[in-house]
């Protein structure tokens, strides 16, 4: 197996433990890892779409899949593209004993949220200052993707032999709502099905063993357009304001509570309906609006479903007598796994060796593709990764010392779980 990056010297040093060899290999290659992450951040991969309108033939993730593919090949793996189209390829690679009883996937998304409207240049700097690397996606989650790659490189340098199979899955379209058919779901349908999975969303204080679900929807009201200067509007004979109808719906849905059954892991959390999160209506300042669209977001707990929420919405709005159309935009159920899963205990054990503390188990508010695994009875950790700040906003950054330590944790975790 060909090794690169000046780590060959580690292979023949007598007296080194595997853990020491891994730590040294991560440190030796870390400048290369930072440079690779900077290149990923400088490469635009903003995803403004929802699952219902995400395009098949637009390179939303840009050159990120190519950069990852080439780096995987450079370290000695045999990656392949696996996607619904050439423009939206997932990148997958395997390493270890393909016939082994255990298999573990490290999964992460290559897309980011769009930058804020007034901040369209600086998000892609990839600059390093005061031990931090800045840029959109540095924390969520290109830092994690780089850590996956260089964790494997460190294991190769340490001459580690795995008794199980490691799968790397770099996926598209997660930011569209964590319910896309193009990314993780497509890999599962194509046979990339592990026995366990880690999705390394940021934050090293906790091992996330569950996540809230989400249901996203759009409501449309229709009116009748008419020029506000004509006498027919003045006399109330023509025209109907779609935004006024939407205002009635908005007021009605405020404070709507979604019934739920309390889960031990989600103790103190509840479902939350936010409406509207975005609203569009009207075409001119002197024309009565003929249509209005408003978007809603509902965060769910285990046991809640999109059907339940839709029924609540309909029951609430039927009393208004306002014509409307309710359109589904995406649904991901809440999931949780047993905190005593061997997968969880392995990650906690190896994290303590590197970080000096045991990350607590906790659930996550934001969603990931992890539910697609859990619903197939695949135990999945939905969060443990590098620390930083500013995610989904201006000035996003990842802490480089944390990135180095998490890279080492990932490498030790792979060895502990599969070795």
Secondary structure, DSSP 8 states (H G I E B T S, - for coil): ----SS-GGGGG-TT--HHHHHHHHHHHTHHHHHHHHHHHHHS--B----TTT--SSS-TTTTHHHHHHHHHHHTT---EEEESSTTSEEEEEEEE-TT-S-EEEEEEE--B----TT-SSGGG---EETTEEESTTIIIIIHHHHHHHHHHHHHHHTT---SSEEEEEEES--TTTS--TTTHHHHHHTT---SEEEE--S-SSEEEEEE-EEEEEEEEEE-B--BTTSHHHHTTSS-B-HHHHHHHHHHHHTT--------STTTT---EEEEEEEEEE-S-TTB--SEEEEEEEEEE-TT--HHHHHHHHHHHHTTTT---EEEEEEEE--EE--TT-HHHHHHHHHHHHHHSS--EEEEESS--THHHHHTTT-EEE-B----EE-TTSTT-EEEHHHHHHHHHHHHHHHHHHH-
